[in-house]
Amino acid sequence: MPPPQKIGFIGQAVTDAMVRGLRTESAAVPQVMMSQRSADVSAKLAADFLRLLR
């Protein structure tokens, strides 16, 4: 079964942990898009991962 095209997370700590886990494995997901709802978390993640879109 192919992975879902879009997934979402509730909570800043969960979002941070999941995105870091998904992006640490280079083949896990090619791209991550964050909403502006958690702008501080997405800014920190974007600084760490170049292919993260905000």
mmJSON file of the N, C-alpha and C atoms, coordinates in Angstrom:
{"data_MODEL":{"atom_site":{
"group_PDB":["ATOM","ATOM","ATOM","ATOM","ATOM","ATOM","ATOM","ATOM","ATOM","ATOM","ATOM","ATOM","ATOM","ATOM","ATOM","ATOM","ATOM","ATOM","ATOM","ATOM","ATOM","ATOM","ATOM","ATOM","ATOM","ATOM","ATOM","ATOM","ATOM","ATOM","ATOM","ATOM","ATOM","ATOM","ATOM","ATOM","ATOM","ATOM","ATOM","ATOM","ATOM","ATOM","ATOM","ATOM","ATOM","ATOM","ATOM","ATOM","ATOM","ATOM","ATOM","ATOM","ATOM","ATOM","ATOM","ATOM","ATOM","ATOM","ATOM","ATOM","ATOM","ATOM","ATOM","ATOM","ATOM","ATOM","ATOM","ATOM","ATOM","ATOM","ATOM","ATOM","ATOM","ATOM","ATOM","ATOM","ATOM","ATOM","ATOM","ATOM","ATOM","ATOM","ATOM","ATOM","ATOM","ATOM","ATOM","ATOM","ATOM","ATOM","ATOM","ATOM","ATOM","ATOM","ATOM","ATOM","ATOM","ATOM","ATOM","ATOM","ATOM","ATOM","ATOM","ATOM","ATOM","ATOM","ATOM","ATOM","ATOM","ATOM","ATOM","ATOM","ATOM","ATOM","ATOM","ATOM","ATOM","ATOM","ATOM","ATOM","ATOM","ATOM","ATOM","ATOM","ATOM","ATOM","ATOM","ATOM","ATOM","ATOM","ATOM","ATOM","ATOM","ATOM","ATOM","ATOM","ATOM","ATOM","ATOM","ATOM","ATOM","ATOM","ATOM","ATOM","ATOM","ATOM","ATOM","ATOM","ATOM","ATOM","ATOM","ATOM","ATOM","ATOM","ATOM","ATOM","ATOM","ATOM","ATOM","ATOM","ATOM","ATOM"],
"id":[1,2,3,4,5,6,7,8,9,10,11,12,13,14,15,16,17,18,19,20,21,22,23,24,25,26,27,28,29,30,31,32,33,34,35,36,37,38,39,40,41,42,43,44,45,46,47,48,49,50,51,52,53,54,55,56,57,58,59,60,61,62,63,64,65,66,67,68,69,70,71,72,73,74,75,76,77,78,79,80,81,82,83,84,85,86,87,88,89,90,91,92,93,94,95,96,97,98,99,100,101,102,103,104,105,106,107,108,109,110,111,112,113,114,115,116,117,118,119,120,121,122,123,124,125,126,127,128,129,130,131,132,133,134,135,136,137,138,139,140,141,142,143,144,145,146,147,148,149,150,151,152,153,154,155,156,157,158,159,160,161,162],
"type_symbol":["N","C","C","N","C","C","N","C","C","N","C","C","N","C","C","N","C","C","N","C","C","N","C","C","N","C","C","N","C","C","N","C","C","N","C","C","N","C","C","N","C","C","N","C","C","N","C","C","N","C","C","N","C","C","N","C","C","N","C","C","N","C","C","N","C","C","N","C","C","N","C","C","N","C","C","N","C","C","N","C","C","N","C","C","N","C","C","N","C","C","N","C","C","N","C","C","N","C","C","N","C","C","N","C","C","N","C","C","N","C","C","N","C","C","N","C","C","N","C","C","N","C","C","N","C","C","N","C","C","N","C","C","N","C","C","N","C","C","N","C","C","N","C","C","N","C","C","N","C","C","N","C","C","N","C","C","N","C","C","N","C","C"],
"label_atom_id":["N","CA","C","N","CA","C","N","CA","C","N","CA","C","N","CA","C","N","CA","C","N","CA","C","N","CA","C","N","CA","C","N","CA","C","N","CA","C","N","CA","C","N","CA","C","N","CA","C","N","CA","C","N","CA","C","N","CA","C","N","CA","C","N","CA","C","N","CA","C","N","CA","C","N","CA","C","N","CA","C","N","CA","C","N","CA","C","N","CA","C","N","CA","C","N","CA","C","N","CA","C","N","CA","C","N","CA","C","N","CA","C","N","CA","C","N","CA","C","N","CA","C","N","CA","C","N","CA","C","N","CA","C","N","CA","C","N","CA","C","N","CA","C","N","CA","C","N","CA","C","N","CA","C","N","CA","C","N","CA","C","N","CA","C","N","CA","C","N","CA","C","N","CA","C","N","CA","C","N","CA","C","N","CA","C","N","CA","C"],
"label_alt_id":[null,null,null,null,null,null,null,null,null,null,null,null,null,null,null,null,null,null,null,null,null,null,null,null,null,null,null,null,null,null,null,null,null,null,null,null,null,null,null,null,null,null,null,null,null,null,null,null,null,null,null,null,null,null,null,null,null,null,null,null,null,null,null,null,null,null,null,null,null,null,null,null,null,null,null,null,null,null,null,null,null,null,null,null,null,null,null,null,null,null,null,null,null,null,null,null,null,null,null,null,null,null,null,null,null,null,null,null,null,null,null,null,null,null,null,null,null,null,null,null,null,null,null,null,null,null,null,null,null,null,null,null,null,null,null,null,null,null,null,null,null,null,null,null,null,null,null,null,null,null,null,null,null,null,null,null,null,null,null,null,null,null],
"label_comp_id":["MET","MET","MET","PRO","PRO","PRO","PRO","PRO","PRO","PRO","PRO","PRO","GLN","GLN","GLN","LYS","LYS","LYS","ILE","ILE","ILE","GLY","GLY","GLY","PHE","PHE","PHE","ILE","ILE","ILE","GLY","GLY","GLY","GLN","GLN","GLN","ALA","ALA","ALA","VAL","VAL","VAL","THR","THR","THR","ASP","ASP","ASP","ALA","ALA","ALA","MET","MET","MET","VAL","VAL","VAL","ARG","ARG","ARG","GLY","GLY","GLY","LEU","LEU","LEU","ARG","ARG","ARG","THR","THR","THR","GLU","GLU","GLU","SER","SER","SER","ALA","ALA","ALA","ALA","ALA","ALA","VAL","VAL","VAL","PRO","PRO","PRO","GLN","GLN","GLN","VAL","VAL","VAL","MET","MET","MET","MET","MET","MET","SER","SER","SER","GLN","GLN","GLN","ARG","ARG","ARG","SER","SER","SER","ALA","ALA","ALA","ASP","ASP","ASP","VAL","VAL","VAL","SER","SER","SER","ALA","ALA","ALA","LYS","LYS","LYS","LEU","LEU","LEU","ALA","ALA","ALA","ALA","ALA","ALA","ASP","ASP","ASP","PHE","PHE","PHE","LEU","LEU","LEU","ARG","ARG","ARG","LEU","LEU","LEU","LEU","LEU","LEU","ARG","ARG","ARG"],
"label_asym_id":["A","A","A","A","A","A","A","A","A","A","A","A","A","A","A","A","A","A","A","A","A","A","A","A","A","A","A","A","A","A","A","A","A","A","A","A","A","A","A","A","A","A","A","A","A","A","A","A","A","A","A","A","A","A","A","A","A","A","A","A","A","A","A","A","A","A","A","A","A","A","A","A","A","A","A","A","A","A","A","A","A","A","A","A","A","A","A","A","A","A","A","A","A","A","A","A","A","A","A","A","A","A","A","A","A","A","A","A","A","A","A","A","A","A","A","A","A","A","A","A","A","A","A","A","A","A","A","A","A","A","A","A","A","A","A","A","A","A","A","A","A","A","A","A","A","A","A","A","A","A","A","A","A","A","A","A","A","A","A","A","A","A"],
"label_entity_id":["1","1","1","1","1","1","1","1","1","1","1","1","1","1","1","1","1","1","1","1","1","1","1","1","1","1","1","1","1","1","1","1","1","1","1","1","1","1","1","1","1","1","1","1","1","1","1","1","1","1","1","1","1","1","1","1","1","1","1","1","1","1","1","1","1","1","1","1","1","1","1","1","1","1","1","1","1","1","1","1","1","1","1","1","1","1","1","1","1","1","1","1","1","1","1","1","1","1","1","1","1","1","1","1","1","1","1","1","1","1","1","1","1","1","1","1","1","1","1","1","1","1","1","1","1","1","1","1","1","1","1","1","1","1","1","1","1","1","1","1","1","1","1","1","1","1","1","1","1","1","1","1","1","1","1","1","1","1","1","1","1","1"],
"label_seq_id":[1,1,1,2,2,2,3,3,3,4,4,4,5,5,5,6,6,6,7,7,7,8,8,8,9,9,9,10,10,10,11,11,11,12,12,12,13,13,13,14,14,14,15,15,15,16,16,16,17,17,17,18,18,18,19,19,19,20,20,20,21,21,21,22,22,22,23,23,23,24,24,24,25,25,25,26,26,26,27,27,27,28,28,28,29,29,29,30,30,30,31,31,31,32,32,32,33,33,33,34,34,34,35,35,35,36,36,36,37,37,37,38,38,38,39,39,39,40,40,40,41,41,41,42,42,42,43,43,43,44,44,44,45,45,45,46,46,46,47,47,47,48,48,48,49,49,49,50,50,50,51,51,51,52,52,52,53,53,53,54,54,54],
"pdbx_PDB_ins_code":[null,null,null,null,null,null,null,null,null,null,null,null,null,null,null,null,null,null,null,null,null,null,null,null,null,null,null,null,null,null,null,null,null,null,null,null,null,null,null,null,null,null,null,null,null,null,null,null,null,null,null,null,null,null,null,null,null,null,null,null,null,null,null,null,null,null,null,null,null,null,null,null,null,null,null,null,null,null,null,null,null,null,null,null,null,null,null,null,null,null,null,null,null,null,null,null,null,null,null,null,null,null,null,null,null,null,null,null,null,null,null,null,null,null,null,null,null,null,null,null,null,null,null,null,null,null,null,null,null,null,null,null,null,null,null,null,null,null,null,null,null,null,null,null,null,null,null,null,null,null,null,null,null,null,null,null,null,null,null,null,null,null],
"Cartn_x":[0.842,0.0,0.893,0.661,1.473,1.149,2.109,1.852,0.856,0.174,-0.791,-0.087,-0.814,-0.249,-0.115,-1.047,-1.009,-1.315,-0.581,-0.861,-0.748,-1.419,-1.376,-1.134,-0.631,-0.338,-0.918,-1.355,-1.893,-0.877,-0.563,0.366,1.751,2.372,3.67,4.772,4.768,5.814,5.709,4.497,4.289,4.692,4.297,4.651,6.164,6.844,8.298,8.945,8.525,9.116,8.836,7.624,7.275,7.995,8.046,8.737,10.222,10.823,12.242,12.469,11.591,11.72,11.54,10.548,10.292,11.407,11.971,13.009,14.39,14.586,15.881,16.166,15.149,15.28,15.086,16.122,16.068,14.973,14.644,13.634,12.224,12.092,10.788,9.742,10.018,9.125,9.985,9.645,10.471,10.282,9.142,8.821,7.843,7.965,7.052,6.56,5.269,4.699,4.073,4.407,3.89,2.92,1.906,0.981,1.567,1.08,1.535,0.935,0.068,-0.544,0.504,1.543,2.644,3.91,3.872,4.948,6.296,6.312,7.593,8.212,7.373,7.87,8.315,7.518,7.888,9.16,9.38,10.608,11.837,11.732,12.841,13.137,12.084,12.27,12.829,12.359,12.852,14.343,14.792,16.217,17.047,16.464,17.177,17.068,15.983,15.736,15.446,16.329,16.223,14.991,14.498,13.373,12.029,11.987,10.729,10.093,8.846,8.122,7.248,7.184,6.32,5.258],
"Cartn_y":[-1.169,0.0,1.241,2.186,3.401,4.296,5.085,5.986,7.069,7.666,8.722,9.933,10.678,11.859,13.033,13.124,14.199,13.636,14.097,13.737,14.995,15.016,16.175,15.752,16.687,16.42,17.541,17.191,18.173,18.375,19.617,19.948,20.247,21.271,21.702,20.684,20.076,19.111,17.871,17.402,16.23,16.561,17.726,18.14,18.193,18.824,18.931,17.548,16.674,15.334,14.529,14.587,13.805,14.311,15.626,16.174,15.833,15.968,15.624,14.143,13.281,11.859,11.545,12.154,11.906,12.446,13.58,14.179,13.614,12.966,12.365,11.211,10.425,9.349,9.97,10.012,10.727,10.222,8.943,8.401,8.419,8.828,8.756,9.61,10.871,11.779,12.791,13.074,13.997,15.462,15.784,17.179,17.283,18.346,18.602,20.031,20.243,21.577,21.848,22.998,23.372,24.539,24.539,25.678,26.798,27.985,29.131,29.121,28.181,28.087,27.876,27.174,26.958,27.579,28.885,29.603,29.439,29.436,29.303,27.926,26.882,25.522,25.371,25.875,25.73,26.513,27.658,28.418,27.65,27.026,26.232,25.033,24.371,23.203,23.614,24.72,25.189,25.511,26.008,26.295,25.009,23.926,22.653,21.798,21.954,21.11,22.0,21.984,22.887,22.655,21.436,21.143,21.256,21.882,22.099,23.365,23.282,24.442,25.017,26.329,26.965,27.759],
"Cartn_z":[0.0,0.0,0.0,-0.907,-0.929,0.272,0.719,1.849,1.456,2.429,2.11,1.504,0.679,0.04,1.008,1.957,2.94,4.316,5.312,6.692,7.536,8.649,9.522,10.958,11.738,13.137,13.983,15.162,16.096,17.209,17.474,18.549,18.025,18.562,18.068,18.344,19.522,19.855,18.97,18.732,17.875,16.443,15.964,14.607,14.444,15.387,15.322,15.274,16.155,16.22,14.953,14.448,13.259,12.017,11.836,10.663,10.728,11.892,12.025,11.704,12.178,11.887,10.42,9.8,8.383,7.498,7.855,7.028,7.313,8.451,8.753,7.804,7.514,6.526,5.152,4.354,3.079,2.14,2.196,1.293,1.889,3.137,3.808,3.1,2.948,2.22,1.469,0.231,-0.542,-0.148,0.459,0.712,1.872,2.654,3.759,3.636,3.813,3.796,5.157,5.735,7.047,6.9,7.723,7.73,8.573,8.374,9.158,10.557,10.815,12.132,13.219,12.882,13.825,13.24,13.052,12.365,13.063,14.388,15.083,14.859,14.903,14.661,13.21,12.266,10.862,10.543,11.172,10.936,11.434,12.606,13.136,12.234,11.788,10.922,9.563,9.019,7.724,7.798,8.935,9.107,9.11,9.591,9.683,8.421,7.685,6.517,5.313,4.343,3.199,2.333,2.269,1.377,2.065,3.207,3.922,3.366,2.992,2.492,3.585,3.672,4.663,3.961],
"occupancy":[1.0,1.0,1.0,1.0,1.0,1.0,1.0,1.0,1.0,1.0,1.0,1.0,1.0,1.0,1.0,1.0,1.0,1.0,1.0,1.0,1.0,1.0,1.0,1.0,1.0,1.0,1.0,1.0,1.0,1.0,1.0,1.0,1.0,1.0,1.0,1.0,1.0,1.0,1.0,1.0,1.0,1.0,1.0,1.0,1.0,1.0,1.0,1.0,1.0,1.0,1.0,1.0,1.0,1.0,1.0,1.0,1.0,1.0,1.0,1.0,1.0,1.0,1.0,1.0,1.0,1.0,1.0,1.0,1.0,1.0,1.0,1.0,1.0,1.0,1.0,1.0,1.0,1.0,1.0,1.0,1.0,1.0,1.0,1.0,1.0,1.0,1.0,1.0,1.0,1.0,1.0,1.0,1.0,1.0,1.0,1.0,1.0,1.0,1.0,1.0,1.0,1.0,1.0,1.0,1.0,1.0,1.0,1.0,1.0,1.0,1.0,1.0,1.0,1.0,1.0,1.0,1.0,1.0,1.0,1.0,1.0,1.0,1.0,1.0,1.0,1.0,1.0,1.0,1.0,1.0,1.0,1.0,1.0,1.0,1.0,1.0,1.0,1.0,1.0,1.0,1.0,1.0,1.0,1.0,1.0,1.0,1.0,1.0,1.0,1.0,1.0,1.0,1.0,1.0,1.0,1.0,1.0,1.0,1.0,1.0,1.0,1.0],
"B_iso_or_equiv":[0.0,0.0,0.0,0.0,0.0,0.0,0.0,0.0,0.0,0.0,0.0,0.0,0.0,0.0,0.0,0.0,0.0,0.0,0.0,0.0,0.0,0.0,0.0,0.0,0.0,0.0,0.0,0.0,0.0,0.0,0.0,0.0,0.0,0.0,0.0,0.0,0.0,0.0,0.0,0.0,0.0,0.0,0.0,0.0,0.0,0.0,0.0,0.0,0.0,0.0,0.0,0.0,0.0,0.0,0.0,0.0,0.0,0.0,0.0,0.0,0.0,0.0,0.0,0.0,0.0,0.0,0.0,0.0,0.0,0.0,0.0,0.0,0.0,0.0,0.0,0.0,0.0,0.0,0.0,0.0,0.0,0.0,0.0,0.0,0.0,0.0,0.0,0.0,0.0,0.0,0.0,0.0,0.0,0.0,0.0,0.0,0.0,0.0,0.0,0.0,0.0,0.0,0.0,0.0,0.0,0.0,0.0,0.0,0.0,0.0,0.0,0.0,0.0,0.0,0.0,0.0,0.0,0.0,0.0,0.0,0.0,0.0,0.0,0.0,0.0,0.0,0.0,0.0,0.0,0.0,0.0,0.0,0.0,0.0,0.0,0.0,0.0,0.0,0.0,0.0,0.0,0.0,0.0,0.0,0.0,0.0,0.0,0.0,0.0,0.0,0.0,0.0,0.0,0.0,0.0,0.0,0.0,0.0,0.0,0.0,0.0,0.0],
"pdbx_formal_charge":[null,null,null,null,null,null,null,null,null,null,null,null,null,null,null,null,null,null,null,null,null,null,null,null,null,null,null,null,null,null,null,null,null,null,null,null,null,null,null,null,null,null,null,null,null,null,null,null,null,null,null,null,null,null,null,null,null,null,null,null,null,null,null,null,null,null,null,null,null,null,null,null,null,null,null,null,null,null,null,null,null,null,null,null,null,null,null,null,null,null,null,null,null,null,null,null,null,null,null,null,null,null,null,null,null,null,null,null,null,null,null,null,null,null,null,null,null,null,null,null,null,null,null,null,null,null,null,null,null,null,null,null,null,null,null,null,null,null,null,null,null,null,null,null,null,null,null,null,null,null,null,null,null,null,null,null,null,null,null,null,null,null],
"auth_seq_id":[1,1,1,2,2,2,3,3,3,4,4,4,5,5,5,6,6,6,7,7,7,8,8,8,9,9,9,10,10,10,11,11,11,12,12,12,13,13,13,14,14,14,15,15,15,16,16,16,17,17,17,18,18,18,19,19,19,20,20,20,21,21,21,22,22,22,23,23,23,24,24,24,25,25,25,26,26,26,27,27,27,28,28,28,29,29,29,30,30,30,31,31,31,32,32,32,33,33,33,34,34,34,35,35,35,36,36,36,37,37,37,38,38,38,39,39,39,40,40,40,41,41,41,42,42,42,43,43,43,44,44,44,45,45,45,46,46,46,47,47,47,48,48,48,49,49,49,50,50,50,51,51,51,52,52,52,53,53,53,54,54,54],
"auth_comp_id":["MET","MET","MET","PRO","PRO","PRO","PRO","PRO","PRO","PRO","PRO","PRO","GLN","GLN","GLN","LYS","LYS","LYS","ILE","ILE","ILE","GLY","GLY","GLY","PHE","PHE","PHE","ILE","ILE","ILE","GLY","GLY","GLY","GLN","GLN","GLN","ALA","ALA","ALA","VAL","VAL","VAL","THR","THR","THR","ASP","ASP","ASP","ALA","ALA","ALA","MET","MET","MET","VAL","VAL","VAL","ARG","ARG","ARG","GLY","GLY","GLY","LEU","LEU","LEU","ARG","ARG","ARG","THR","THR","THR","GLU","GLU","GLU","SER","SER","SER","ALA","ALA","ALA","ALA","ALA","ALA","VAL","VAL","VAL","PRO","PRO","PRO","GLN","GLN","GLN","VAL","VAL","VAL","MET","MET","MET","MET","MET","MET","SER","SER","SER","GLN","GLN","GLN","ARG","ARG","ARG","SER","SER","SER","ALA","ALA","ALA","ASP","ASP","ASP","VAL","VAL","VAL","SER","SER","SER","ALA","ALA","ALA","LYS","LYS","LYS","LEU","LEU","LEU","ALA","ALA","ALA","ALA","ALA","ALA","ASP","ASP","ASP","PHE","PHE","PHE","LEU","LEU","LEU","ARG","ARG","ARG","LEU","LEU","LEU","LEU","LEU","LEU","ARG","ARG","ARG"],
"auth_asym_id":["A","A","A","A","A","A","A","A","A","A","A","A","A","A","A","A","A","A","A","A","A","A","A","A","A","A","A","A","A","A","A","A","A","A","A","A","A","A","A","A","A","A","A","A","A","A","A","A","A","A","A","A","A","A","A","A","A","A","A","A","A","A","A","A","A","A","A","A","A","A","A","A","A","A","A","A","A","A","A","A","A","A","A","A","A","A","A","A","A","A","A","A","A","A","A","A","A","A","A","A","A","A","A","A","A","A","A","A","A","A","A","A","A","A","A","A","A","A","A","A","A","A","A","A","A","A","A","A","A","A","A","A","A","A","A","A","A","A","A","A","A","A","A","A","A","A","A","A","A","A","A","A","A","A","A","A","A","A","A","A","A","A"],
"auth_atom_id":["N","CA","C","N","CA","C","N","CA","C","N","CA","C","N","CA","C","N","CA","C","N","CA","C","N","CA","C","N","CA","C","N","CA","C","N","CA","C","N","CA","C","N","CA","C","N","CA","C","N","CA","C","N","CA","C","N","CA","C","N","CA","C","N","CA","C","N","CA","C","N","CA","C","N","CA","C","N","CA","C","N","CA","C","N","CA","C","N","CA","C","N","CA","C","N","CA","C","N","CA","C","N","CA","C","N","CA","C","N","CA","C","N","CA","C","N","CA","C","N","CA","C","N","CA","C","N","CA","C","N","CA","C","N","CA","C","N","CA","C","N","CA","C","N","CA","C","N","CA","C","N","CA","C","N","CA","C","N","CA","C","N","CA","C","N","CA","C","N","CA","C","N","CA","C","N","CA","C","N","CA","C","N","CA","C","N","CA","C"],
"pdbx_PDB_model_num":[1,1,1,1,1,1,1,1,1,1,1,1,1,1,1,1,1,1,1,1,1,1,1,1,1,1,1,1,1,1,1,1,1,1,1,1,1,1,1,1,1,1,1,1,1,1,1,1,1,1,1,1,1,1,1,1,1,1,1,1,1,1,1,1,1,1,1,1,1,1,1,1,1,1,1,1,1,1,1,1,1,1,1,1,1,1,1,1,1,1,1,1,1,1,1,1,1,1,1,1,1,1,1,1,1,1,1,1,1,1,1,1,1,1,1,1,1,1,1,1,1,1,1,1,1,1,1,1,1,1,1,1,1,1,1,1,1,1,1,1,1,1,1,1,1,1,1,1,1,1,1,1,1,1,1,1,1,1,1,1,1,1]
}}}
